[in-house]
């Protein structure tokens, strides 16, 4: 069974802090690694994604760092705001045939940003 | 542009009842997916459809059936609901190797 291990399970930071969420995977056949943000009562929404040939990607205040040799990747949120309080999921995508990709998700990190 | 639309948003069933969860996307995506989300478990794939006319099992298919009615619609059916199927169900769609787009879920309780 393919796995993606995510930590921590929950995280509390002060406004302006830099929360870091870590993920590790086992299968080397993954093609890309997306992060999703989920607010209560809503579906997961794509935040940022990275391919394994890139070591870092930034979009606004969100940065993914990727270490291919260690099979690890992480999400950093710069200058965190109370509005960033949500559950964050890392995932890994593997080709499953017929032009389709399957996502394997981590178990999620609940982030709370305190004003 | 509604994206991925799921109906109903909430449902309460009794053990043994059947029901169908509906999903429709208007983004002309080829692939569609059904997940369940349980506390502390992340999202687990139930079934997926790589293209119209094809369906395949995911990680947790037992107790479920699916139908890819056309390119837009992908339904999930519970033939005989069990309390263990109490969960939030999400549908997603995608084209090729792009990240998946999710609906807002169906919250299902089985008593």
Interface residues (C-beta under 8 A of the other chain):
Chain A: X1 X6 X9 X31 X32 X34 X36 X41 X42 X43 X44 X45 X46 X49 X89 X93 X95 X96 X97 X98 X99 X100 X101 X102 X103 X105 X106 X107 X108
Chain B: X4 X30 X31 X33 X40 X41 X42 X43 X44 X45 X48 X50 X51 X54 X56 X58 X59 X90 X92 X94 X96 X97 X99 X100 X101 X102 X103 X104 X105
